[in-house]
Amino acid sequence: MSARSSHAERRTLRVLLVDDHPIVRQGIATVISDQADMEVCGEAEELYAALRAIEDARPDVAIVDLTLKDSSGLDLIKEIRARAPQVKVLVLSMRDEGFYAERALRAGAMGYLTKQEGAARIVEAVRRVARGEVHLSDKMSGQVIRKYVGASGAGESPLDQLTDRELEIFELIGRGLPTREIGKRLHISTKTVESHREHIKDKLEIDTATDLLKHAIQWVQMYRS
């Protein structure tokens, strides 16, 4: 083995942590820092801070939660893909893998883990996505493969029809946020939120605002921590 190849293999992976809970970032940082070939190069709790950190710290891998402070993890993943495609994204979230993993991959992520996973799985996933490999649980990998080889779609959620933005608004409705507050959080106009609400109702065949709220609350309780 040449000195050059040996040095390349020992190169430290730079990891950016993006999560709106400091204690979660601290725990992940401890896991990463315990690895001889990894280091935490920065932290952020929302989209714009994460983009600045990517520009300044130049990470190899960004570990991203889907729920961020005043912003969306899916939106951040899309921004990273557009602005810094060399940065590999690994999602680490409390949200249900069966529903969100495919959306995260479409947005540009290379892997998806739930926060119930142990330290060893996180380390393994970071190394895999850094190599350009996709990391999913065995169950989720099978689900994705079945879908793309044309297997039956039985069991799919009606919410699969919604765009990422519509799903985000549906979730915020379920969390009890009024239209004006949703617009403020997502940096869009009240009129745009109302338009999305109507599209959601049409796609889910819901007639009234009351029924929309009821369905949204039930879904949040089922699929989101």
DOVOBA-838808 format. One line per field, with one value per atom (N, C-alpha, C): x, y, z; atom name; residue in three letters. Coordinates in steps of 0.2 Angstrom, whole numbers. Layout:
N
xx (X / ...)
yy (Y / ...)
zz (Z / ...)
atom (CA / ...)
res (ala / ...)
END
This chain:
225
xx (4 / 0 / 4 / 3 / 7 / 6 / 10 / 9 / 3 / 2 / -3 / -10 / -11 / -17 / -18 / -13 / -14 / -16 / -13 / -16 / -23 / -25 / -32 / -37 / -35 / -39 / -40 / -35 / -35 / -38 / -40 / -43 / -49 / -49 / -55 / -61 / -67 / -73 / -76 / -78 / -80 / -88 / -91 / -98 / -101 / -107 / -111 / -117 / -119 / -125 / -130 / -136 / -142 / -148 / -149 / -155 / -157 / -163 / -165 / -165 / -163 / -162 / -155 / -152 / -145 / -143 / -147 / -145 / -144 / -148 / -147 / -141 / -139 / -133 / -127 / -128 / -122 / -121 / -127 / -126 / -123 / -125 / -122 / -115 / -113 / -106 / -102 / -104 / -100 / -99 / -104 / -103 / -98 / -99 / -94 / -87 / -86 / -80 / -76 / -80 / -76 / -73 / -75 / -72 / -65 / -60 / -54 / -54 / -59 / -59 / -64 / -67 / -73 / -72 / -74 / -75 / -81 / -83 / -89 / -86 / -88 / -85 / -90 / -96 / -101 / -107 / -111 / -118 / -123 / -129 / -134 / -141 / -146 / -153 / -158 / -156 / -161 / -158 / -162 / -160 / -154 / -155 / -150 / -144 / -144 / -138 / -134 / -138 / -135 / -131 / -134 / -131 / -125 / -125 / -119 / -113 / -115 / -110 / -107 / -111 / -109 / -104 / -105 / -101 / -94 / -95 / -89 / -85 / -88 / -85 / -83 / -87 / -86 / -86 / -92 / -92 / -92 / -91 / -92 / -99 / -101 / -108 / -112 / -118 / -123 / -128 / -128 / -133 / -139 / -145 / -150 / -157 / -160 / -166 / -172 / -177 / -183 / -187 / -186 / -190 / -184 / -184 / -179 / -182 / -178 / -181 / -183 / -190 / -193 / -191 / -190 / -188 / -189 / -189 / -190 / -184 / -183 / -177 / -177 / -183 / -184 / -181 / -184 / -181 / -174 / -171 / -164 / -160 / -163 / -160 / -160 / -165 / -166 / -161 / -160 / -155 / -148 / -146 / -140 / -138 / -143 / -142 / -141 / -144 / -144 / -137 / -135 / -130 / -123 / -123 / -117 / -118 / -119 / -121 / -115 / -109 / -104 / -105 / -109 / -111 / -116 / -114 / -119 / -124 / -130 / -135 / -137 / -137 / -140 / -145 / -152 / -157 / -157 / -158 / -158 / -164 / -170 / -176 / -180 / -185 / -190 / -196 / -196 / -202 / -202 / -208 / -209 / -205 / -200 / -196 / -200 / -206 / -210 / -213 / -214 / -218 / -213 / -208 / -203 / -197 / -195 / -188 / -188 / -193 / -193 / -193 / -197 / -197 / -190 / -187 / -180 / -175 / -176 / -171 / -173 / -179 / -181 / -178 / -178 / -176 / -168 / -165 / -158 / -153 / -157 / -153 / -150 / -145 / -142 / -144 / -147 / -148 / -154 / -157 / -162 / -161 / -161 / -161 / -166 / -169 / -173 / -169 / -171 / -167 / -167 / -170 / -170 / -164 / -161 / -155 / -149 / -145 / -139 / -133 / -128 / -122 / -119 / -118 / -115 / -118 / -125 / -128 / -127 / -127 / -126 / -119 / -114 / -107 / -107 / -110 / -110 / -113 / -119 / -123 / -119 / -115 / -111 / -106 / -102 / -97 / -100 / -106 / -109 / -111 / -114 / -116 / -110 / -105 / -99 / -96 / -96 / -94 / -99 / -104 / -109 / -114 / -115 / -119 / -126 / -131 / -138 / -138 / -141 / -141 / -149 / -152 / -159 / -159 / -164 / -165 / -167 / -166 / -168 / -176 / -180 / -187 / -188 / -185 / -187 / -184 / -178 / -175 / -179 / -182 / -187 / -193 / -196 / -202 / -200 / -194 / -193 / -192 / -188 / -187 / -194 / -198 / -205 / -209 / -208 / -212 / -209 / -202 / -200 / -199 / -201 / -201 / -209 / -213 / -220 / -224 / -222 / -226 / -232 / -237 / -243 / -242 / -246 / -246 / -250 / -253 / -257 / -254 / -258 / -255 / -252 / -251 / -249 / -254 / -251 / -255 / -258 / -264 / -267 / -263 / -259 / -255 / -249 / -248 / -242 / -244 / -250 / -252 / -250 / -248 / -247 / -240 / -238 / -231 / -228 / -222 / -218 / -221 / -222 / -225 / -232 / -236 / -243 / -243 / -238 / -238 / -235 / -231 / -228 / -234 / -238 / -244 / -249 / -250 / -255 / -253 / -246 / -244 / -244 / -243 / -243 / -251 / -255 / -262 / -264 / -261 / -262 / -259 / -254 / -251 / -255 / -260 / -264 / -262 / -258 / -256 / -261 / -263 / -268 / -264 / -268 / -265 / -260 / -261 / -256 / -250 / -250 / -244 / -240 / -244 / -241 / -237 / -240 / -237 / -231 / -231 / -225 / -219 / -221 / -216 / -213 / -217 / -214 / -212 / -213 / -210 / -214 / -221 / -225 / -231 / -235 / -241 / -247 / -251 / -257 / -261 / -262 / -265 / -262 / -256 / -253 / -254 / -254 / -256 / -263 / -268 / -275 / -276 / -272 / -272 / -270 / -264 / -262 / -267 / -270 / -276 / -281 / -283 / -288 / -286 / -279 / -277 / -276 / -275 / -275 / -282 / -287 / -293 / -296 / -294 / -296 / -292 / -286 / -282 / -285 / -286 / -288 / -296 / -299 / -307 / -310 / -308 / -310 / -314 / -320 / -325 / -324 / -323 / -323 / -317 / -316 / -310 / -310 / -316 / -316 / -313 / -316 / -313 / -306 / -304 / -296 / -292 / -295 / -291 / -291 / -297 / -298 / -293 / -293 / -288 / -281 / -279 / -273 / -270 / -274 / -273 / -272 / -276 / -275 / -269 / -267 / -261 / -255 / -255 / -249 / -248 / -254 / -253 / -250 / -252 / -250 / -243 / -241 / -235 / -229 / -231 / -225 / -225 / -219 / -217 / -217)
yy (-6 / 0 / 6 / 11 / 17 / 22 / 26 / 31 / 36 / 37 / 41 / 38 / 31 / 28 / 27 / 26 / 25 / 31 / 37 / 43 / 45 / 43 / 44 / 40 / 34 / 30 / 33 / 36 / 39 / 46 / 48 / 55 / 56 / 61 / 61 / 64 / 60 / 62 / 68 / 74 / 79 / 79 / 80 / 78 / 85 / 87 / 93 / 90 / 92 / 90 / 96 / 94 / 99 / 96 / 99 / 96 / 102 / 103 / 109 / 107 / 101 / 100 / 99 / 104 / 104 / 97 / 94 / 88 / 82 / 82 / 77 / 78 / 85 / 86 / 84 / 85 / 83 / 76 / 72 / 65 / 62 / 65 / 63 / 65 / 71 / 73 / 68 / 66 / 61 / 55 / 52 / 46 / 47 / 53 / 54 / 55 / 59 / 61 / 55 / 49 / 43 / 39 / 41 / 38 / 41 / 37 / 39 / 43 / 41 / 43 / 48 / 51 / 56 / 62 / 68 / 74 / 78 / 81 / 86 / 92 / 95 / 101 / 107 / 106 / 111 / 109 / 113 / 112 / 117 / 116 / 121 / 118 / 123 / 121 / 123 / 126 / 128 / 129 / 129 / 129 / 134 / 140 / 145 / 145 / 143 / 142 / 136 / 131 / 125 / 126 / 130 / 132 / 136 / 140 / 144 / 140 / 135 / 130 / 126 / 124 / 120 / 124 / 130 / 134 / 136 / 137 / 138 / 132 / 126 / 121 / 115 / 115 / 110 / 103 / 101 / 94 / 89 / 83 / 77 / 75 / 74 / 72 / 77 / 78 / 81 / 77 / 76 / 72 / 77 / 76 / 81 / 78 / 82 / 80 / 83 / 80 / 82 / 88 / 89 / 94 / 99 / 105 / 110 / 116 / 120 / 126 / 131 / 132 / 137 / 135 / 129 / 127 / 119 / 117 / 110 / 106 / 100 / 96 / 94 / 93 / 91 / 97 / 103 / 109 / 110 / 109 / 109 / 104 / 98 / 93 / 95 / 98 / 100 / 106 / 110 / 116 / 113 / 108 / 105 / 102 / 98 / 95 / 100 / 106 / 111 / 115 / 117 / 121 / 117 / 112 / 108 / 101 / 98 / 91 / 86 / 89 / 85 / 82 / 86 / 84 / 79 / 73 / 68 / 69 / 68 / 69 / 62 / 62 / 56 / 59 / 57 / 59 / 55 / 58 / 55 / 58 / 55 / 58 / 53 / 56 / 52 / 50 / 53 / 52 / 45 / 42 / 36 / 34 / 30 / 28 / 26 / 22 / 19 / 25 / 30 / 36 / 41 / 43 / 48 / 46 / 40 / 39 / 40 / 38 / 39 / 46 / 50 / 57 / 60 / 58 / 61 / 59 / 53 / 50 / 54 / 56 / 60 / 67 / 69 / 76 / 76 / 71 / 71 / 67 / 65 / 61 / 55 / 52 / 46 / 40 / 42 / 37 / 40 / 35 / 37 / 32 / 35 / 32 / 35 / 31 / 33 / 34 / 39 / 40 / 35 / 30 / 24 / 19 / 21 / 17 / 18 / 13 / 14 / 17 / 18 / 22 / 18 / 12 / 8 / 9 / 9 / 10 / 17 / 22 / 29 / 29 / 26 / 26 / 23 / 17 / 13 / 17 / 20 / 24 / 30 / 33 / 39 / 37 / 31 / 29 / 27 / 24 / 21 / 27 / 32 / 38 / 42 / 42 / 45 / 42 / 35 / 32 / 32 / 36 / 36 / 31 / 27 / 21 / 24 / 21 / 22 / 18 / 21 / 17 / 17 / 12 / 11 / 4 / 4 / -2 / -8 / -14 / -19 / -19 / -17 / -17 / -12 / -6 / 0 / -1 / -5 / -6 / -11 / -16 / -20 / -17 / -12 / -8 / -4 / -1 / 3 / -1 / -7 / -11 / -14 / -16 / -18 / -13 / -7 / -1 / 0 / 0 / 2 / -4 / -10 / -16 / -17 / -13 / -13 / -18 / -19 / -23 / -19 / -23 / -20 / -14 / -9 / -3 / -3 / -9 / -10 / -8 / -4 / -2 / 5 / 8 / 14 / 19 / 25 / 30 / 34 / 37 / 42 / 48 / 49 / 55 / 55 / 49 / 49 / 53 / 55 / 60 / 67 / 69 / 75 / 77 / 83 / 85 / 86 / 87 / 88 / 95 / 100 / 106 / 105 / 101 / 100 / 96 / 91 / 86 / 91 / 95 / 99 / 104 / 106 / 110 / 106 / 100 / 96 / 94 / 93 / 91 / 97 / 103 / 109 / 111 / 109 / 110 / 105 / 99 / 94 / 96 / 100 / 102 / 108 / 110 / 116 / 123 / 124 / 130 / 133 / 140 / 143 / 145 / 146 / 148 / 153 / 159 / 164 / 162 / 158 / 155 / 150 / 146 / 142 / 146 / 151 / 155 / 158 / 161 / 164 / 159 / 153 / 148 / 145 / 145 / 142 / 148 / 154 / 160 / 160 / 159 / 160 / 164 / 166 / 170 / 166 / 170 / 166 / 164 / 167 / 165 / 159 / 158 / 152 / 146 / 147 / 142 / 140 / 144 / 143 / 139 / 141 / 137 / 130 / 129 / 122 / 118 / 121 / 118 / 115 / 119 / 117 / 111 / 111 / 105 / 99 / 100 / 94 / 91 / 96 / 93 / 89 / 92 / 89 / 82 / 82 / 75 / 70 / 72 / 67 / 66 / 70 / 69 / 71 / 77 / 80 / 86 / 87 / 92 / 98 / 98 / 104 / 105 / 111 / 113 / 109 / 108 / 104 / 97 / 94 / 87 / 87 / 92 / 92 / 92 / 97 / 97 / 90 / 87 / 81 / 75 / 75 / 70 / 72 / 78 / 80 / 79 / 80 / 78 / 71 / 67 / 60 / 57 / 60 / 58 / 60 / 66 / 68 / 63 / 62 / 57 / 50 / 48 / 41 / 41 / 46 / 46 / 50 / 55 / 59 / 60 / 60 / 60 / 68)
zz (0 / 0 / 0 / -5 / -5 / 1 / 2 / 7 / 6 / -1 / -3 / -1 / -3 / -2 / 5 / 9 / 16 / 20 / 17 / 20 / 18 / 12 / 10 / 14 / 16 / 20 / 27 / 29 / 36 / 37 / 31 / 31 / 35 / 39 / 44 / 41 / 42 / 39 / 44 / 40 / 43 / 43 / 49 / 50 / 53 / 50 / 52 / 55 / 61 / 65 / 64 / 62 / 61 / 65 / 70 / 75 / 79 / 80 / 84 / 92 / 94 / 101 / 103 / 107 / 109 / 112 / 116 / 119 / 114 / 109 / 104 / 100 / 99 / 95 / 100 / 106 / 111 / 111 / 111 / 111 / 104 / 99 / 92 / 92 / 94 / 94 / 98 / 104 / 108 / 104 / 100 / 96 / 91 / 87 / 82 / 84 / 89 / 92 / 95 / 96 / 99 / 93 / 87 / 81 / 79 / 78 / 76 / 69 / 65 / 58 / 57 / 62 / 61 / 66 / 64 / 68 / 67 / 72 / 71 / 69 / 63 / 61 / 62 / 64 / 65 / 67 / 70 / 72 / 70 / 69 / 67 / 69 / 70 / 72 / 67 / 62 / 57 / 50 / 45 / 38 / 36 / 38 / 35 / 39 / 45 / 49 / 47 / 45 / 42 / 35 / 31 / 25 / 26 / 30 / 32 / 34 / 39 / 41 / 36 / 31 / 26 / 22 / 20 / 17 / 21 / 27 / 31 / 33 / 35 / 38 / 32 / 27 / 21 / 24 / 27 / 29 / 23 / 25 / 20 / 21 / 27 / 29 / 33 / 32 / 36 / 39 / 46 / 49 / 50 / 47 / 47 / 50 / 55 / 57 / 53 / 52 / 48 / 51 / 58 / 61 / 64 / 61 / 63 / 66 / 69 / 72 / 66 / 66 / 61 / 54 / 52 / 45 / 45 / 38 / 37 / 35 / 38 / 36 / 28 / 26 / 19 / 14 / 16 / 12 / 13 / 19 / 19 / 15 / 15 / 10 / 3 / 1 / -6 / -7 / -2 / -3 / -4 / 1 / 0 / -6 / -9 / -15 / -21 / -20 / -25 / -25 / -18 / -17 / -16 / -13 / -11 / -12 / -18 / -19 / -17 / -16 / -13 / -6 / -2 / 5 / 5 / 8 / 8 / 15 / 14 / 19 / 22 / 29 / 32 / 37 / 36 / 40 / 47 / 52 / 59 / 62 / 63 / 65 / 69 / 73 / 76 / 72 / 66 / 62 / 59 / 57 / 55 / 48 / 48 / 42 / 36 / 38 / 33 / 29 / 32 / 28 / 25 / 29 / 27 / 24 / 24 / 21 / 14 / 10 / 3 / 1 / 5 / 3 / 4 / 10 / 11 / 5 / 3 / -3 / -9 / -10 / -16 / -16 / -9 / -8 / -9 / -9 / -10 / -4 / 1 / 6 / 4 / 7 / 5 / 10 / 16 / 21 / 26 / 30 / 34 / 40 / 46 / 53 / 57 / 62 / 67 / 73 / 78 / 83 / 89 / 87 / 92 / 91 / 85 / 83 / 88 / 89 / 93 / 90 / 94 / 91 / 86 / 86 / 81 / 74 / 74 / 68 / 65 / 69 / 67 / 63 / 67 / 64 / 57 / 57 / 51 / 45 / 47 / 42 / 39 / 44 / 42 / 37 / 38 / 34 / 27 / 27 / 21 / 16 / 19 / 15 / 13 / 17 / 15 / 9 / 8 / 2 / -4 / -3 / -8 / -9 / -3 / -3 / 1 / -1 / 2 / 8 / 14 / 20 / 22 / 22 / 25 / 29 / 33 / 37 / 31 / 33 / 29 / 27 / 32 / 30 / 25 / 26 / 21 / 15 / 14 / 8 / 4 / 7 / 4 / 1 / 5 / 3 / -3 / -3 / -9 / -15 / -14 / -20 / -23 / -18 / -21 / -25 / -22 / -26 / -33 / -33 / -40 / -45 / -42 / -47 / -49 / -47 / -49 / -44 / -38 / -34 / -32 / -29 / -26 / -22 / -23 / -18 / -12 / -11 / -5 / 1 / 5 / 12 / 11 / 5 / 5 / 8 / 11 / 14 / 8 / 9 / 4 / 4 / 10 / 10 / 5 / 2 / -3 / -9 / -10 / -15 / -14 / -8 / -6 / -8 / -10 / -11 / -4 / -4 / 2 / 6 / 2 / 5 / 8 / 4 / 6 / 13 / 13 / 19 / 25 / 24 / 29 / 32 / 27 / 30 / 33 / 31 / 34 / 41 / 42 / 48 / 53 / 51 / 55 / 57 / 52 / 54 / 60 / 59 / 64 / 71 / 71 / 77 / 80 / 76 / 79 / 77 / 72 / 70 / 65 / 66 / 62 / 55 / 50 / 44 / 44 / 47 / 47 / 50 / 56 / 59 / 54 / 51 / 46 / 40 / 38 / 33 / 35 / 42 / 45 / 45 / 48 / 49 / 42 / 37 / 31 / 26 / 28 / 24 / 18 / 18 / 12 / 14 / 10 / 11 / 14 / 17 / 20 / 14 / 8 / 2 / 0 / 0 / -3 / 2 / 8 / 13 / 12 / 11 / 10 / 3 / -2 / -8 / -7 / -3 / -2 / 2 / 7 / 11 / 6 / 1 / -4 / -8 / -10 / -14 / -9 / -3 / 2 / 2 / 3 / 4 / -2 / -8 / -14 / -15 / -13 / -14 / -9 / -3 / 2 / 2 / -2 / -3 / 4 / 7 / 13 / 11 / 14 / 12 / 16 / 23 / 27 / 31 / 33 / 37 / 43 / 46 / 52 / 51 / 46 / 44 / 43 / 39 / 38 / 44 / 49 / 56 / 59 / 59 / 63 / 60 / 53 / 50 / 51 / 51 / 52 / 59 / 64 / 71 / 72 / 69 / 70 / 66 / 61 / 57 / 61 / 64 / 68 / 74 / 77 / 83 / 81 / 75 / 73 / 70 / 66 / 62 / 65 / 69 / 71 / 79 / 81 / 88 / 90)
atom (N / CA / C / N / CA / C / N / CA / C / N / CA / C / N / CA / C / N / CA / C / N / CA / C / N / CA / C / N / CA / C / N / CA / C / N / CA / C / N / CA / C / N / CA / C / N / CA / C / N / CA / C / N / CA / C / N / CA / C / N / CA / C / N / CA / C / N / CA / C / N / CA / C / N / CA / C / N / CA / C / N / CA / C / N / CA / C / N / CA / C / N / CA / C / N / CA / C / N / CA / C / N / CA / C / N / CA / C / N / CA / C / N / CA / C / N / CA / C / N / CA / C / N / CA / C / N / CA / C / N / CA / C / N / CA / C / N / CA / C / N / CA / C / N / CA / C / N / CA / C / N / CA / C / N / CA / C / N / CA / C / N / CA / C / N / CA / C / N / CA / C / N / CA / C / N / CA / C / N / CA / C / N / CA / C / N / CA / C / N / CA / C / N / CA / C / N / CA / C / N / CA / C / N / CA / C / N / CA / C / N / CA / C / N / CA / C / N / CA / C / N / CA / C / N / CA / C / N / CA / C / N / CA / C / N / CA / C / N / CA / C / N / CA / C / N / CA / C / N / CA / C / N / CA / C / N / CA / C / N / CA / C / N / CA / C / N / CA / C / N / CA / C / N / CA / C / N / CA / C / N / CA / C / N / CA / C / N / CA / C / N / CA / C / N / CA / C / N / CA / C / N / CA / C / N / CA / C / N / CA / C / N / CA / C / N / CA / C / N / CA / C / N / CA / C / N / CA / C / N / CA / C / N / CA / C / N / CA / C / N / CA / C / N / CA / C / N / CA / C / N / CA / C / N / CA / C / N / CA / C / N / CA / C / N / CA / C / N / CA / C / N / CA / C / N / CA / C / N / CA / C / N / CA / C / N / CA / C / N / CA / C / N / CA / C / N / CA / C / N / CA / C / N / CA / C / N / CA / C / N / CA / C / N / CA / C / N / CA / C / N / CA / C / N / CA / C / N / CA / C / N / CA / C / N / CA / C / N / CA / C / N / CA / C / N / CA / C / N / CA / C / N / CA / C / N / CA / C / N / CA / C / N / CA / C / N / CA / C / N / CA / C / N / CA / C / N / CA / C / N / CA / C / N / CA / C / N / CA / C / N / CA / C / N / CA / C / N / CA / C / N / CA / C / N / CA / C / N / CA / C / N / CA / C / N / CA / C / N / CA / C / N / CA / C / N / CA / C / N / CA / C / N / CA / C / N / CA / C / N / CA / C / N / CA / C / N / CA / C / N / CA / C / N / CA / C / N / CA / C / N / CA / C / N / CA / C / N / CA / C / N / CA / C / N / CA / C / N / CA / C / N / CA / C / N / CA / C / N / CA / C / N / CA / C / N / CA / C / N / CA / C / N / CA / C / N / CA / C / N / CA / C / N / CA / C / N / CA / C / N / CA / C / N / CA / C / N / CA / C / N / CA / C / N / CA / C / N / CA / C / N / CA / C / N / CA / C / N / CA / C / N / CA / C / N / CA / C / N / CA / C / N / CA / C / N / CA / C / N / CA / C / N / CA / C / N / CA / C / N / CA / C / N / CA / C / N / CA / C / N / CA / C / N / CA / C / N / CA / C / N / CA / C / N / CA / C / N / CA / C / N / CA / C / N / CA / C / N / CA / C / N / CA / C / N / CA / C / N / CA / C / N / CA / C / N / CA / C / N / CA / C / N / CA / C / N / CA / C / N / CA / C / N / CA / C / N / CA / C / N / CA / C / N / CA / C / N / CA / C / N / CA / C / N / CA / C / N / CA / C / N / CA / C / N / CA / C)
res (met / met / met / ser / ser / ser / ala / ala / ala / arg / arg / arg / ser / ser / ser / ser / ser / ser / his / his / his / ala / ala / ala / glu / glu / glu / arg / arg / arg / arg / arg / arg / thr / thr / thr / leu / leu / leu / arg / arg / arg / val / val / val / leu / leu / leu / leu / leu / leu / val / val / val / asp / asp / asp / asp / asp / asp / his / his / his / pro / pro / pro / ile / ile / ile / val / val / val / arg / arg / arg / gln / gln / gln / gly / gly / gly / ile / ile / ile / ala / ala / ala / thr / thr / thr / val / val / val / ile / ile / ile / ser / ser / ser / asp / asp / asp / gln / gln / gln / ala / ala / ala / asp / asp / asp / met / met / met / glu / glu / glu / val / val / val / cys / cys / cys / gly / gly / gly / glu / glu / glu / ala / ala / ala / glu / glu / glu / glu / glu / glu / leu / leu / leu / tyr / tyr / tyr / ala / ala / ala / ala / ala / ala / leu / leu / leu / arg / arg / arg / ala / ala / ala / ile / ile / ile / glu / glu / glu / asp / asp / asp / ala / ala / ala / arg / arg / arg / pro / pro / pro / asp / asp / asp / val / val / val / ala / ala / ala / ile / ile / ile / val / val / val / asp / asp / asp / leu / leu / leu / thr / thr / thr / leu / leu / leu / lys / lys / lys / asp / asp / asp / ser / ser / ser / ser / ser / ser / gly / gly / gly / leu / leu / leu / asp / asp / asp / leu / leu / leu / ile / ile / ile / lys / lys / lys / glu / glu / glu / ile / ile / ile / arg / arg / arg / ala / ala / ala / arg / arg / arg / ala / ala / ala / pro / pro / pro / gln / gln / gln / val / val / val / lys / lys / lys / val / val / val / leu / leu / leu / val / val / val / leu / leu / leu / ser / ser / ser / met / met / met / arg / arg / arg / asp / asp / asp / glu / glu / glu / gly / gly / gly / phe / phe / phe / tyr / tyr / tyr / ala / ala / ala / glu / glu / glu / arg / arg / arg / ala / ala / ala / leu / leu / leu / arg / arg / arg / ala / ala / ala / gly / gly / gly / ala / ala / ala / met / met / met / gly / gly / gly / tyr / tyr / tyr / leu / leu / leu / thr / thr / thr / lys / lys / lys / gln / gln / gln / glu / glu / glu / gly / gly / gly / ala / ala / ala / ala / ala / ala / arg / arg / arg / ile / ile / ile / val / val / val / glu / glu / glu / ala / ala / ala / val / val / val / arg / arg / arg / arg / arg / arg / val / val / val / ala / ala / ala / arg / arg / arg / gly / gly / gly / glu / glu / glu / val / val / val / his / his / his / leu / leu / leu / ser / ser / ser / asp / asp / asp / lys / lys / lys / met / met / met / ser / ser / ser / gly / gly / gly / gln / gln / gln / val / val / val / ile / ile / ile / arg / arg / arg / lys / lys / lys / tyr / tyr / tyr / val / val / val / gly / gly / gly / ala / ala / ala / ser / ser / ser / gly / gly / gly / ala / ala / ala / gly / gly / gly / glu / glu / glu / ser / ser / ser / pro / pro / pro / leu / leu / leu / asp / asp / asp / gln / gln / gln / leu / leu / leu / thr / thr / thr / asp / asp / asp / arg / arg / arg / glu / glu / glu / leu / leu / leu / glu / glu / glu / ile / ile / ile / phe / phe / phe / glu / glu / glu / leu / leu / leu / ile / ile / ile / gly / gly / gly / arg / arg / arg / gly / gly / gly / leu / leu / leu / pro / pro / pro / thr / thr / thr / arg / arg / arg / glu / glu / glu / ile / ile / ile / gly / gly / gly / lys / lys / lys / arg / arg / arg / leu / leu / leu / his / his / his / ile / ile / ile / ser / ser / ser / thr / thr / thr / lys / lys / lys / thr / thr / thr / val / val / val / glu / glu / glu / ser / ser / ser / his / his / his / arg / arg / arg / glu / glu / glu / his / his / his / ile / ile / ile / lys / lys / lys / asp / asp / asp / lys / lys / lys / leu / leu / leu / glu / glu / glu / ile / ile / ile / asp / asp / asp / thr / thr / thr / ala / ala / ala / thr / thr / thr / asp / asp / asp / leu / leu / leu / leu / leu / leu / lys / lys / lys / his / his / his / ala / ala / ala / ile / ile / ile / gln / gln / gln / trp / trp / trp / val / val / val / gln / gln / gln / met / met / met / tyr / tyr / tyr / arg / arg / arg / ser / ser / ser)
END
